[in-house]
Amino acid sequence: MSGTDRLSNAAEDAKGKVKEGTGKATDNEQLEAEGKTDQGKAAAKDKVEDGKDAVAEKYNDATDRNQD
């Protein structure tokens, strides 16, 4: 997975945490829920990317692409 994807997911997670915290501080349940949703989406994207990485690693191992 590219570093860009990891950064994008981390940014979305951070944005969600800020939204959730702001929602709690202002007693805004909708904003709090949006923050939790953003965090959940970021976590799901990370899991998908982890799966892609695992498949790529298995493929590279099977085809000896990691050896010099």
Residue, then its C-alpha position, 0 to 999 in steps of 0.5 A: m500500500s502506498g504511504t499516501d493511502r496511510l496518510s489519507n486514512a490517518a487524516e480522516d481518522a484525525k478529522g473524525k476525532v476532532k469532530e467527535g470531540t467538538g460534538k461532545a464539547t458543544d453537546n452536538e450529537q450529530l457532529e459527534a456521530e459524524g466524527k465516529t463515522d469518519q473514524g470507522k470509515a478510516a479504520a475500514k479502509d486501513k483493513v482493506e489496505d492491510g488485506k491488499d498488502a497481505v495478498a501482494e506479499k503472498y504473491n511476491d513470495a510465491t513468485d520470488r519477487n522479493q529476492d535479488 
